[in-house]
Amino acid sequence: METTIKHFLIFSFISFFVNQNLFAQSYFTISTEPTPAQFKQDDPRLFNGRGGEFIVVWRDFRNGHESYFGQLFDEQGNRNGSNFQLLSNEAFAFGADGAYASFGHQIDGGYFFYRGFFQAYPSSGINKDPIFVTEFRLPPDFFFGCPANSLFMGATQKGYLLGDAYGYGIEIRSFNVSGELISPHLDYTFVEYDALGFAMAATWSGDYAIFWIGTGARDNEHRSQTNAILYATFFDSTHQVTADSVNLVNLRNPCDAGAEMQAIALNDSSYQLFYTNSDTLWYLQVGRFGNVSQDLQYAPVLHPAEVPETVQPIGEVRVSNIVSSSFSVYVFQQYYWDNGRKNLYQTKKYDFNTSGETTGNSILEQQNFDVSNIHKVNENISQIPQARNTDIYLYTLDQTAVTDTIKLNDD
C-alpha cells in the first residue's frame, strides 16, 4: 500500500535496528548480474500454499513510486510466469483452482484511521477491485505494554479467512471462494483493551484459533506490566466460539512475546503456538476445544561466544510450511552491546514433526538473514527470500548452508 504502518508506529524501534544493520554485509556471492537494479526493491516476504506452491512479494519502485510485485513458484520450485503487481506484501493466500488474494493496510482519514483492504485475483485473470474490510483508530485509544500489530490470512475450503490485529483490537473477516465478503459485518471482533501480542492459525475445514497476550485486568487503571497471561479463543468454521479466553500461560511481562508469536495448524484438530522470550523459544500444543495437549516447553537459544551473557537479544520467530509431516521454526536474533558499538546476528533453525515434537536444531552458517518467511522444500532443503544490492533473491539452503541463489525481480 502507499503508506504502511512501519513508517508510522511509535514503537517501531525494532524495525529501525533491523533496517539499519541487517544488510550491512553478505557472506555469499549472490549474483552474477553485471549491474544491480536501477530502482529500489526491498522487504521481500514469502507465502506458502497448501500444495507446495509459493510466492515472494516485495516492495518495488520500478514505476517511480511505491508499489508491490510478486513472483510465483510451482510445487517443484520453478518460476511460474513473470513478475506481476499486487496490492501489498503484508498478506497473501492461495485459493482454489489458481485463484489467490492479497491484503494490505493504508492510513486514511487525515491519519486518524488504519484501514485494511482485501483484493481477490480469480483464476480468470480479471482482478477484482480492492475492498475495505477492517478499520482501527490511530493511534490506539490506550497505549500500554506491547500492543498487537499482526495479521493472518489463509485459505479454507470455503474461501479465505483474515485476522487483523492493531493496538488492542482484533477483527476477523471471511470471504467466499470468489473473494467476496460472506457477511457485511465483522465475523468476530475483540474490542476490550486487553489484546497485546497476536497470532492466528486455521485449518482447511475453516476452524481457527486466535492467541493473544492480556494483562489479566479488564480496565486500564488496574493493568500491571508484571502480570500478563497468554490466552486463546477457538472457533468452528461458522465463527461460533468453541472455547473462550482459555488461560494458557502466565507471563512475566506483556512484552515478553508480543509481536513474535506464531501459530500453525498441525492438523484438523490441533494447533501449535511459538513465541520468543529473550534467549528462549517457547512452544505448546492445544486442541480445537482449548485443551492443552502438550504442555509448555522451551528450547534455549544459546548466546554466541562473542556476546556477553548479560546482553539480551531482540528476537523474531518464523514458521515454515509443513512438508512430509515436518516443518521448521527459525529464530533470528540481534545482539547489541557496548552502547551499540558492537552487534552480532544469529539465525537458529529448529525442526519439528507434526506431532509437535522437536527432531533437531542447527545454526545457519550465514547469520544475517532476515527471516520473513520460509518455504520448506523437503526435510533438508529450505528457501528464504532476501533483498541484496537493490535486487530480490531467493536463497536455497541445504540444512544450514546456502547452496544457491536466484534473482527474482525482472529488470
Disulfide bonds with the S-S distance in Angstrom:
Cys146-Cys255 2.10
